[in-house]
Amino acid sequence: MFSFFILLFFGTQVMANSQVVAHIWSIDYPKPPEKETLLFLSTGLVLKTIQNKNIPFEIEAAIDDKREFVFNYTPERNLLSLRAAERKMTSYIQSGLNFSDFIPTTISSLSTARRYFREARYYEKESQCFNRAMVWSYEWWRRHSLKSNKILIFFTRNYIRRYNFEWWFHIAPLVNIFNEESVIERVMDVKYSSGPLSLKSWTDIFMKGNPDCPIIEKYSDYADHPYEGDCYLQRTHMFTYQPADLQMYEAWGYQKSDFILKEVQQAYREAMDEIVTIDEEESNNERI
């Protein structure tokens, strides 16, 4: 394991600096007259750095093996320092379930969906969207046997630079609802809304100018076109935790067919400050 420190041009801030542990998902180098290099973290956060040299080669090499770092940054998301975090062993589960095999529940009415929305817990703290979405999806499944989807919005690099935007993705539960003899989709984002929202109403919360976000079928439709347009939407099932799941499914066929114990526990710790235990009969090879 190696560690190093990066010195930046801006002075060290003494107030309200933050720290996060994550791996670097990708790097966006500036094009003149831009000066800031953007670091896209696995948590969705976008950090900024201005350096007299490029990001060290070791950092770029660490992207491929998903090496984690401890990032210290200012309230303006300017990177102050980073160091390599302790390595953790990561394992993935491969199952035979394809996304097309997952059939989400259709909630009986809009009023029932609103009731589910109101019962969802929200803890007033800064937390990561994928952890909140996991807690809400898991608790609806435990209480109501609700098999929900999730929706991701990916923000393009042009949009992030144009508006100094803080995130490169956001995720929330997505449900099907029987309403007036048809089935509609509604986003259940308890932090950012007061009830179920249509996809367009939900994206308008985050998108300046309210552009339409095209729906993509696979992660590479965004990853291969990061500068085109402003945003993309991708549906997935409730077991998806982070964009890495979508990338692994497309690249290697790794697909989740159940909740993963360690991910649910991590979600409760980070989003709710709770330590949860699962009965042994509910867990099988770290799957709930």
Buried (B, 14 or more C-beta within 10 A) or exposed (E): EEEEEBEBEEEEBEEEBEEBBBBBBBBBEEEEEEEBBBBBBBBBBBBBBEBEEEBEEEBEEBBEEBBBBBBBBBEEBBBBBBBBBEEEEEEEEEBEBEBEEBEBBBBEEBEBBBEBBEEBEEEEEEBBBBBBBBBBBBBBBEEBEBBBBBBBBBBBBEBBBEEEBEBBBBBBBBBBBBBEEEEBBBBBBBBEBEEBBEBEEBBBBBBEEEEBBEEBEEBEBBBEEBEEBBBBBBBBBBBBBBBBBBBBBBEEEBBBBBBBBEBBBBBBEBBBEEEEEBEEEEBEEBBB
